[in-house]
Amino acid sequence: MVLPACWCNSEPDFHTRYVEENASLVVLLRAGRRAEAAEALRGYLDAAEAELLGHLTP
């Protein structure tokens, strides 16, 4: 089986960097800090969108 070049590099995949942020969101939600979680999620999604679009742009 031959994998495309994008699967062979040593960089973490797109989702890896967001694992810690997911955990932080869970902590906020469990603590009932919904407004803070919502603000953190907005920033999280903006960063994820920018990163994804950066990968799509030649």
N, C-alpha and C positions, 0 to 999 in steps of 0.2 A: 504494500500500500504506500503510495506517495502522497504526502500532504502538500498543499500549496505553501508557498514561501511564508505567507502570513501566519501559518500555524507553527513554523519552525523557529521563530525568534525566541529570545529569552525574556522579553518584556512580559509583564503580567497582562492578563486579558483585561478587557474593558471594565468588567465588573469588580475585579479584585480591589481596586482602590476605594470602592464604596462600601465594603463590608463593615468597616469601623463606623462609618457614618450611619449605616443601618442600625447598628447597635446603639448609637447615641440617640437616634430617633425613638427607639424602643424604650430607653431609659426615661426620656422626657415624657412619653405617652403614659408609661406606667406610673410616673410621679404625678400625673394629672396636669402636666404643664403643656396643655394643648396649643396655646398661642405660640409658645416658644418652638414647639415641634413643627407647627405650620410654617413659621418663619424659616426654620432650619431646612425644612423640606423644599421650600421655594428656592433657596440658595442651592441646595443639593441638585434639584432638577435643572436649574439654569446651568450649573457647572457640567452636568452630565450631557445636556443638549449641546453645549459649546464643544465639549470634547468629541462627541459623536460627529457633529458637523465638521470638525477639524479633520477627522479621519476620512470623511467622504469627499473633501475638497482636494483636487489634485495638486 
